[in-house]
Amino acid sequence: MTGTDRERLAAARRDCTVILSGPRPRSMAEVLAGMAGSRYVDGPPDTYGDGGPVTELEERVAGLLGTEAAVYFPTGTMAQQVALRFGAERTGTPAVGLHPLSHPMVHERDAYAALSGLRAVRTTTAPRNPTAEEIAGLDEPIGTLMLELPLRDAGLVLPSWDELVAVVAAARAAGARVHLDGARLWESTPHLGRSLAEVAALADSTYVSFYKSLGGMSGAALAGPAELARYARAWRHRHGGNLYQQWPAAVTALQGLDAELPRLAAYVRHARTVAAALAAVPGARIHPEPPHTQAFQLWLPHPADELNRANLELAERDRVWFAGGWRDGAVPGMAMTEVTVAGPALDLDAAAVADLAGRFRTHLPS
Ligand SMILES: Cc1ncc(COP(=O)(O)O)c(C=O)c1O
C-alpha cells in the first residue's frame, strides 16, 4: 500500500460513525488531550526506565499477573529475546520450543538466532499450540518452551485450561522452562476460565503487550521472579532498550489498563454474536468458531483487492467501517481478515451486523 492509499484509508476510517472491526481511531491530539487530563502525568517523569509512570506500570502489571516483578520494555520483541536468553542460560540448553507460526518464527527476522544465539525446535505442525504428547515426543531437548496465547497467526486460537496445564507439565517433565507470549493474554482469560495470575503462575515468565487490546501507544512488560527482573533490566540496557524517558507510552498503557482491561470480557462475549452473524454471509468462513478471544478470522470468497476496495468505498460513501486489512489466502479467490470486536462493535447487535455485512457486499462484484 502506498503512503497516499494509507492516508486515504485512515481518513475514511476516522470519519466513520459505525465501526464493526477495531477500536475507534484517535488523532494524536485526542491522545495527548487524554494524557494531559490524567493523574499519571502530575509527577516527575521516569529516567532510564526508573520512576514515574514506568515504575507504576511495572508494579501494576506485577500485581495483575501475581509475579514478584515486571519490567517495562519498549517492544515485546526485545522482552522475549531476554526471556528466552534467560531460559537458555539457566538450563544450559539454547534450544527453544517454538511454534512455526509464533511471532519470533514469523515476524522477527530470526532475532532469536541472530541476536541471542538460540535455536528453534518446532513444537508441532498443527495450527494450534502444541499438546502435551507433542512436547513429550520431541526428538531433542529444549531449554524453554514458549507458548503463544492466543496463537495469532493460526487464527487467535487458545488451548483449553486443561490442555495448557498438561502441556506445561510435559515441558517441566522434560526439564524445560516455560515462557508465555501473552501479547493478548488480557483477553484470553474468559476462554481459559482462569485469572491472569492463575495463567501466569503456570509459567516462569510472561510477556504482555500494551498496544494491542489495551490501545496504548507501544510497549510491553516481562513479568516473573525478581531474579529474572534484575537480569531483564541488564539485558534491556544491552539491547538498547533503556530509553531516557518512556512515560508517554507508559501513561497510555496505564490508561488502557484502567479503561479497556475491564471491558475485554464483554468484547469477547460479543465477538461470539458478531461471528455468528457473519457466519451467515454467503460463502463466509469463521475461524475459530466460536471465537476464543475478541478477535477471529473472517474468510470470504473474493480476492483481497476486491474486499479492501469494497471496505474503502463503503467507508467513504456511507461512513461505515466493516473490516479492512484483507489478505489473500492459500486458496485462490479466498481472502481473510481479522475481525476485532472492541468498543464500537458493542453498539451493533446481530441484526445490525448482518445489515452491515449486506451493505458491504453491495460494493463487491457479483
Ligand atoms: C503474538 C505477538 N508476540 C510478540 C509481538 C511483538 O510485539 P512488539 O511489536 O511490541 O515487538 C507481537 C506483536 O504484534 C505479537 O502479536
The ligand as a Gaussian input file, in Angstrom:
#p B3LYP/6-31G(d) Opt

LIG

0 1
 C        1.949000     -12.636000      19.484000
 C        2.931000     -11.500000      19.459000
 N        4.095000     -11.623000      20.102000
 C        5.004000     -10.637000      20.095000
 C        4.783000      -9.442000      19.440000
 C        5.858000      -8.390000      19.436000
 O        5.457000      -7.175000      19.972000
 P        6.213000      -5.804000      19.613000
 O        5.574000      -5.276000      18.375000
 O        5.969000      -4.952000      20.820000
 O        7.660000      -6.124000      19.410000
 C        3.571000      -9.274000      18.752000
 C        3.291000      -8.030000      18.009000
 O        2.433000      -7.956000      17.161000
 C        2.633000     -10.340000      18.747000
 O        1.461000     -10.243000      18.087000

